[in-house]
Amino acid sequence: MIRSAAQNGADIVKVQTFIGSELISKTAKAMDPDQPGREIFLHEYFQRYQLARKDYETLFEYSKELGVPLFSTPFDEGSLDMLVELGMPAIKIASPDLTYLSLLKRVGETALPIVLSTGMGTNEEIEVALKAIRSTGNENIILLHCVSNYPSQYHEMNLACLKEMSLRFKVPVGLSDHTKDNLSGIVAASLGAVMIEKHFTIDRSLPGADQKISMEPHELAVLKEATINVQSILGDGVKTIQVSEEPAKKSARRSLVARVDIRSGTTLTSEMISLKRPGIGIPPADLERVIGGKAKTDILAEQVITWKMIQ
């Protein structure tokens, strides 16, 4: 999956790290996602997908070989300590832990870059979370807007909040996207998102709770290309004439054109002048400057008038 993500445009890959017995109360039960109709203790389900330290050593080493950074979401302090010891380059905090302030402070103390997801969160909760992290001196934070519904629906996305979040909290913002397609990610990129996070799988038919809402390799490639194109389309924000427009400017804009033959020395009147294409002569905005002037040369009817012809 890491190799496929890298090959299809991912700039960075993220996994999750947890200890099932530290994540969920041992009294909590639920229907087994892998075996419909069977009830289990929920922490046992997470233990099935729990990786050992040696597994992460292998993954981090492999990612280095591929040249794509790998980081993780730790769900407990033990997992955090292990990941930091293994040289993880950044830390993700999942939306459910936005209010887990003691973990946030521990994360801040690592001095690593932090990606903080904000699903289910209010502005007040985000403010408190940021205060906890910043109390450690760590200001290297990206906030991810998120809707914690799997899958999320268009009418829930409220992507207009991205700019408001960036201004309010004075941090870069991105999107943790749980919709079924790429549109929200593309729109977010156009609104200034610096990071787009999507669930990823090599095959949605594989077993696992998140497979159905995950994007496949070809979809990731399309999203990456689209976000690059969005940045190109947005440009630098300064209104300028493009080099490619110059031929059209000359051919499609209008110039002052003689309606009749005009002899040298004749005083020019508005009746003698029309405004026609191409735009290679005196522009229409200068018509008033020309009226009352005199022709320096003979000007033929339908000839484009230039400044060299006017006294």
PEWOPE-V984806 format. One record per backbone hydrogen bond with DSSP energy under -1.0 kcal/mol. NH is the residue of the N-H (numbers start at 1). CO is the residue of the C=O. E is the energy in kcal/mol with one decimal. If there is no record, write none. Layout:
nh->NH co->CO e->E
nh->NH co->CO e->E
This chain:
nh->5 co->1 e->-2.6
nh->6 co->2 e->-2.4
nh->7 co->3 e->-2.5
nh->8 co->4 e->-1.4
nh->9 co->6 e->-1.3
nh->10 co->5 e->-2.7
nh->13 co->69 e->-2.5
nh->15 co->71 e->-2.0
nh->17 co->73 e->-2.8
nh->22 co->19 e->-2.0
nh->23 co->19 e->-1.2
nh->24 co->20 e->-1.7
nh->28 co->25 e->-1.6
nh->30 co->40 e->-2.3
nh->32 co->38 e->-3.5
nh->38 co->35 e->-1.8
nh->40 co->30 e->-2.8
nh->42 co->28 e->-2.5
nh->44 co->41 e->-1.3
nh->46 co->42 e->-1.5
nh->47 co->43 e->-1.7
nh->48 co->44 e->-1.0
nh->50 co->47 e->-1.1
nh->56 co->52 e->-1.6
nh->57 co->53 e->-2.3
nh->58 co->54 e->-1.9
nh->59 co->55 e->-2.2
nh->60 co->56 e->-3.0
nh->61 co->57 e->-2.0
nh->62 co->58 e->-2.4
nh->63 co->59 e->-2.4
nh->64 co->60 e->-1.9
nh->65 co->61 e->-1.8
nh->66 co->62 e->-1.8
nh->67 co->63 e->-1.4
nh->68 co->63 e->-1.8
nh->71 co->13 e->-2.4
nh->73 co->15 e->-1.6
nh->75 co->17 e->-2.0
nh->80 co->76 e->-2.1
nh->81 co->77 e->-2.6
nh->82 co->78 e->-2.0
nh->83 co->79 e->-2.4
nh->84 co->80 e->-2.4
nh->85 co->81 e->-2.2
nh->86 co->82 e->-1.5
nh->87 co->84 e->-1.6
nh->88 co->83 e->-2.1
nh->91 co->113 e->-2.4
nh->92 co->72 e->-2.1
nh->93 co->115 e->-3.1
nh->97 co->94 e->-1.6
nh->98 co->95 e->-2.0
nh->100 co->97 e->-1.4
nh->101 co->99 e->-1.8
nh->104 co->100 e->-2.0
nh->105 co->101 e->-2.4
nh->106 co->102 e->-1.8
nh->107 co->103 e->-2.6
nh->108 co->104 e->-2.6
nh->109 co->105 e->-2.1
nh->110 co->107 e->-1.2
nh->111 co->108 e->-1.7
nh->114 co->140 e->-2.7
nh->115 co->91 e->-2.9
nh->116 co->142 e->-3.0
nh->117 co->93 e->-2.3
nh->118 co->144 e->-2.0
nh->121 co->118 e->-2.0
nh->126 co->122 e->-2.4
nh->127 co->123 e->-2.4
nh->128 co->124 e->-2.1
nh->129 co->125 e->-2.4
nh->130 co->126 e->-2.7
nh->131 co->127 e->-2.1
nh->132 co->128 e->-2.1
nh->133 co->129 e->-2.0
nh->134 co->130 e->-3.3
nh->135 co->131 e->-1.5
nh->136 co->133 e->-1.7
nh->137 co->134 e->-1.9
nh->141 co->139 e->-1.7
nh->142 co->114 e->-2.5
nh->143 co->172 e->-2.3
nh->144 co->116 e->-2.8
nh->145 co->174 e->-2.7
nh->149 co->147 e->-2.3
nh->152 co->178 e->-1.3
nh->156 co->153 e->-1.7
nh->157 co->154 e->-1.7
nh->161 co->158 e->-2.0
nh->162 co->159 e->-1.9
nh->165 co->161 e->-2.9
nh->166 co->162 e->-2.2
nh->167 co->163 e->-2.2
nh->168 co->164 e->-2.7
nh->169 co->165 e->-2.7
nh->170 co->166 e->-1.3
nh->174 co->143 e->-2.4
nh->175 co->195 e->-2.6
nh->176 co->145 e->-2.8
nh->177 co->197 e->-2.8
nh->186 co->182 e->-2.2
nh->187 co->183 e->-2.7
nh->188 co->184 e->-2.8
nh->189 co->185 e->-2.1
nh->190 co->186 e->-1.7
nh->192 co->189 e->-1.2
nh->193 co->188 e->-2.5
nh->194 co->173 e->-2.9
nh->197 co->175 e->-3.0
nh->201 co->215 e->-2.5
nh->206 co->203 e->-1.7
nh->214 co->211 e->-1.6
nh->215 co->199 e->-2.9
nh->220 co->216 e->-1.9
nh->221 co->217 e->-2.2
nh->222 co->218 e->-1.7
nh->223 co->219 e->-2.3
nh->224 co->220 e->-2.8
nh->225 co->221 e->-2.2
nh->226 co->222 e->-2.3
nh->227 co->223 e->-2.6
nh->228 co->224 e->-2.0
nh->229 co->225 e->-2.4
nh->230 co->226 e->-2.4
nh->231 co->227 e->-1.9
nh->232 co->228 e->-1.9
nh->233 co->229 e->-2.9
nh->234 co->230 e->-2.6
nh->235 co->231 e->-1.8
nh->245 co->242 e->-1.7
nh->246 co->243 e->-1.2
nh->249 co->245 e->-2.6
nh->250 co->246 e->-2.1
nh->251 co->247 e->-2.2
nh->252 co->248 e->-3.2
nh->253 co->249 e->-1.1
nh->255 co->276 e->-3.4
nh->256 co->282 e->-2.0
nh->257 co->274 e->-2.9
nh->258 co->303 e->-2.2
nh->259 co->272 e->-3.5
nh->262 co->299 e->-3.6
nh->265 co->295 e->-3.4
nh->266 co->263 e->-2.0
nh->268 co->293 e->-3.2
nh->272 co->269 e->-1.3
nh->273 co->270 e->-1.3
nh->274 co->257 e->-3.4
nh->276 co->255 e->-2.0
nh->279 co->250 e->-2.9
nh->282 co->305 e->-2.6
nh->286 co->283 e->-2.1
nh->287 co->284 e->-1.9
nh->290 co->286 e->-1.2
nh->291 co->287 e->-2.1
nh->292 co->268 e->-2.4
nh->293 co->290 e->-2.4
nh->295 co->266 e->-2.1
nh->296 co->309 e->-3.1
nh->299 co->262 e->-3.5
nh->302 co->258 e->-3.2
nh->303 co->300 e->-2.0
nh->305 co->256 e->-3.1
nh->309 co->306 e->-1.6
nh->310 co->307 e->-1.3
nh->311 co->294 e->-3.7
